[in-house]
């Protein structure tokens, strides 16, 4: 099959499934599966492709709303490429705002120590460590798979010597068992979708792990627990940095205020939605 014909076939499969940006996704599928540059489709359309079936199969899987990141096993985040697979949340552009704001907070701190609750693919911790060379991090997750994938991504960028990975259930386990040093910050993009909201999520999002999405009946349960468990481990000038869901800014702010955090800032994502909250006592 000629390259142009294969491209058009994949675009057609994706269009029928109402996939947004079918042309772009078709280009990505061909590049990742055939290992050829995207521009070849335009510069060498008559190139004969013999082993095209895998690319077709990936397109068919995508048409069933399996996220593209899971199919090609990678996702770009904060200028880095992360290995991902089913079982971890797919990194999203809005989470880059969280990384950016934390890095800004750490700008003038020397040898800071941070902790991430719910490390997932490692995109937050790895991005922070990569961009702040004197930073050390603890990273917690309930999922063995998440810790394994974070390890792969940290190894890729030679960061494992500054990252301590620990299996931990923030809702149930005792924080004293962690033997933590005093922290400069705690960062988290926790599950923040309520059980009712989950039902109305797009089919594609529901392919991602439930435990990384659903917080509970209200949606703010994880924020409550993280603040309660780690507030006394923060240094005097330490801060919490959270990604928050739509319309959650005031709820999460009030949780922090009840726990003595007065200096609270809220930042919007590129869509103009309140997305990141940073809070310190001073």
Legacy VTK file of the C-alpha trace (Angstrom):
# vtk DataFile Version 3.0
C-alpha trace
ASCII
DATASET POLYDATA
POINTS 282 float
0.000 0.000 0.000
1.263 3.474 -0.832
1.991 5.790 2.080
-0.609 8.357 1.005
-3.283 5.655 0.700
-2.426 4.303 4.144
-2.638 7.817 5.604
-6.042 8.405 4.000
-7.287 5.005 5.233
-6.308 5.797 8.814
-7.826 9.297 8.644
-11.070 7.717 7.416
-11.134 5.215 10.314
-10.591 7.991 12.845
-13.120 10.340 11.250
-15.858 7.692 11.386
-15.176 7.319 15.107
-15.470 11.118 15.629
-11.878 11.428 16.786
-10.835 15.056 17.134
-7.924 16.015 14.810
-7.944 12.768 12.769
-5.262 14.013 10.354
-2.854 14.886 13.157
-3.438 11.581 14.944
-2.991 9.678 11.673
0.386 11.385 11.212
1.415 10.465 14.755
0.330 6.834 14.306
2.296 6.498 11.072
5.387 8.140 12.546
5.362 5.996 15.685
4.427 2.663 14.126
6.319 2.874 10.823
9.227 4.824 12.363
9.254 7.353 9.533
9.183 11.170 9.820
5.749 12.779 9.469
6.867 14.931 6.554
7.394 11.793 4.408
3.614 11.589 3.905
3.814 14.851 1.981
7.268 14.521 0.405
7.122 10.826 -0.515
3.411 9.907 -0.831
4.077 7.045 -3.272
6.424 5.250 -0.885
5.398 1.581 -0.850
4.578 0.304 2.647
4.593 -3.466 3.062
4.098 -3.834 6.833
1.092 -1.568 7.220
-1.261 -3.809 9.210
-0.016 -2.726 12.644
-0.740 0.922 11.829
-4.265 -0.032 10.731
-4.744 -2.051 13.941
-3.667 0.903 16.085
-6.128 3.147 14.224
-8.909 0.616 14.858
-8.050 0.535 18.562
-8.078 4.321 18.612
-11.495 4.294 16.964
-12.722 2.402 20.059
-11.661 5.454 22.105
-8.507 3.911 23.543
-6.296 6.957 24.268
-3.559 7.479 21.701
-0.936 7.763 24.452
-1.636 4.192 25.551
-1.366 2.923 21.985
1.976 4.538 21.186
3.256 4.214 24.799
4.403 7.791 25.101
3.293 11.344 25.852
5.115 14.665 25.693
4.940 16.793 28.852
6.829 19.969 29.813
9.261 19.440 26.938
10.093 15.857 27.973
8.917 12.542 26.558
7.322 10.143 29.042
6.760 6.417 28.710
3.164 5.547 29.625
0.889 2.542 29.478
-2.586 1.598 30.650
-2.880 1.878 34.400
-1.521 5.404 34.815
-3.140 8.755 34.148
-2.075 10.295 30.837
-0.145 13.578 31.353
-2.178 16.618 30.343
-1.107 20.090 29.196
-2.979 21.849 32.018
-0.800 20.044 34.573
2.195 21.863 33.076
0.872 24.992 34.819
1.353 23.205 38.156
4.977 22.324 37.323
5.681 25.858 36.108
4.303 27.474 39.278
6.162 25.096 41.600
9.450 25.779 39.771
8.818 29.508 40.162
8.277 29.047 43.918
11.532 27.078 44.178
13.592 29.544 42.132
15.574 31.012 45.039
15.563 27.961 47.324
18.783 25.971 47.656
18.645 22.176 47.936
14.859 21.992 48.421
13.079 18.790 49.424
9.628 18.029 48.017
7.014 15.309 48.100
4.487 14.317 45.468
1.317 12.484 46.449
0.052 10.269 43.622
3.040 10.216 41.282
1.339 8.349 38.389
3.610 8.389 35.333
6.093 10.596 37.168
5.511 13.556 34.872
5.366 16.124 37.708
8.258 14.854 39.853
10.499 14.066 36.876
9.849 17.477 35.268
10.603 19.251 38.544
13.812 17.283 39.149
14.958 17.736 35.544
14.543 21.509 35.748
15.750 22.066 39.326
19.120 20.367 39.608
19.497 20.639 43.400
15.990 19.360 44.191
15.290 16.042 45.914
11.849 14.417 45.963
9.824 11.747 47.683
7.088 10.342 45.413
4.168 8.302 46.726
1.579 6.169 44.972
-0.854 3.409 45.861
-0.120 1.684 42.535
2.884 -0.599 41.985
2.513 -0.016 38.241
2.693 3.763 38.686
5.885 3.445 40.731
7.378 1.122 38.103
6.558 3.541 35.260
7.856 6.542 37.211
11.101 4.625 37.780
11.417 4.042 34.004
10.905 7.759 33.308
13.267 8.890 36.073
15.951 6.476 34.845
15.589 7.824 31.316
16.662 11.281 32.512
19.192 9.993 35.083
17.223 11.327 38.066
16.791 8.266 40.291
19.528 9.357 42.692
17.344 12.335 43.699
13.975 10.532 43.760
12.695 8.204 46.503
9.698 6.112 45.378
7.376 4.730 48.067
4.169 2.697 47.878
1.667 4.529 50.066
-2.113 4.880 50.344
-2.700 8.461 51.466
-6.278 7.690 52.482
-5.368 4.808 54.814
-1.659 4.510 55.604
0.087 6.184 58.532
2.354 9.034 57.452
4.642 8.377 60.441
5.778 5.160 58.730
7.400 7.262 55.985
10.017 8.779 58.346
9.964 12.006 56.350
12.401 14.873 56.703
10.937 18.377 56.863
9.606 19.372 53.455
9.792 22.571 51.447
6.652 21.636 49.535
4.005 19.012 48.838
2.694 18.797 45.279
-0.221 16.756 44.001
-2.599 16.318 41.099
-4.907 14.053 43.092
-8.159 12.403 42.018
-10.691 15.239 42.105
-13.753 13.985 40.232
-16.846 13.107 42.257
-18.628 9.789 41.781
-21.559 11.550 40.071
-19.293 13.534 37.719
-17.486 10.362 36.666
-20.624 9.032 34.970
-20.691 11.950 32.530
-17.005 11.795 31.563
-16.081 11.121 27.906
-15.684 7.431 27.052
-11.995 8.014 26.318
-11.261 9.366 29.811
-12.987 6.340 31.351
-10.265 4.159 29.805
-7.869 5.695 32.332
-7.549 4.257 35.862
-10.593 5.000 38.017
-8.520 5.352 41.158
-6.588 8.218 39.541
-9.809 10.077 38.714
-12.475 9.540 41.375
-12.015 11.206 44.736
-15.279 10.207 46.383
-18.797 11.560 46.741
-17.718 15.207 47.001
-14.547 15.408 44.890
-12.329 17.127 47.470
-11.655 14.158 49.767
-8.022 13.763 48.707
-7.205 17.441 49.310
-8.590 17.126 52.855
-6.493 14.040 53.557
-3.258 15.357 52.004
-3.431 18.629 53.947
-4.328 16.851 57.191
-1.493 14.313 56.878
1.352 16.475 55.603
0.772 20.002 56.981
2.991 19.359 60.016
5.844 18.120 57.820
6.187 21.413 55.971
8.920 23.841 56.945
7.894 27.279 58.199
7.856 28.669 54.653
6.715 25.393 53.071
3.799 25.231 50.668
1.152 22.973 49.168
0.740 23.022 45.379
-2.371 21.396 43.938
-3.991 20.927 40.576
-7.715 21.523 41.061
-10.849 20.646 39.121
-13.395 23.004 37.598
-15.254 25.023 40.270
-13.133 23.579 43.087
-10.937 26.608 43.827
-13.040 27.996 46.693
-13.637 24.561 48.257
-9.949 23.665 48.258
-9.038 27.163 49.443
-11.366 26.812 52.434
-9.799 23.426 53.349
-6.386 25.111 53.486
-7.676 28.160 55.378
-9.191 25.894 58.039
-5.729 24.384 58.463
-3.998 27.708 58.995
-2.831 28.508 55.452
-3.343 32.207 54.749
-1.197 32.984 51.707
-3.223 31.289 48.954
-2.832 31.955 45.238
-4.941 30.534 42.408
-3.702 30.326 38.811
-5.617 29.730 35.597
-4.765 27.355 32.749
-4.694 28.370 29.071
-8.458 27.863 28.856
-8.981 30.456 31.600
-10.049 27.837 34.177
-8.805 27.966 37.780
-6.348 25.065 37.665
-3.560 25.469 40.246
-3.634 26.486 43.888
-0.519 27.248 45.940
-0.801 27.828 49.679
1.623 28.655 52.484
1.160 29.807 56.060
3.419 32.837 55.624
LINES 1 283
282 0 1 2 3 4 5 6 7 8 9 10 11 12 13 14 15 16 17 18 19 20 21 22 23 24 25 26 27 28 29 30 31 32 33 34 35 36 37 38 39 40 41 42 43 44 45 46 47 48 49 50 51 52 53 54 55 56 57 58 59 60 61 62 63 64 65 66 67 68 69 70 71 72 73 74 75 76 77 78 79 80 81 82 83 84 85 86 87 88 89 90 91 92 93 94 95 96 97 98 99 100 101 102 103 104 105 106 107 108 109 110 111 112 113 114 115 116 117 118 119 120 121 122 123 124 125 126 127 128 129 130 131 132 133 134 135 136 137 138 139 140 141 142 143 144 145 146 147 148 149 150 151 152 153 154 155 156 157 158 159 160 161 162 163 164 165 166 167 168 169 170 171 172 173 174 175 176 177 178 179 180 181 182 183 184 185 186 187 188 189 190 191 192 193 194 195 196 197 198 199 200 201 202 203 204 205 206 207 208 209 210 211 212 213 214 215 216 217 218 219 220 221 222 223 224 225 226 227 228 229 230 231 232 233 234 235 236 237 238 239 240 241 242 243 244 245 246 247 248 249 250 251 252 253 254 255 256 257 258 259 260 261 262 263 264 265 266 267 268 269 270 271 272 273 274 275 276 277 278 279 280 281
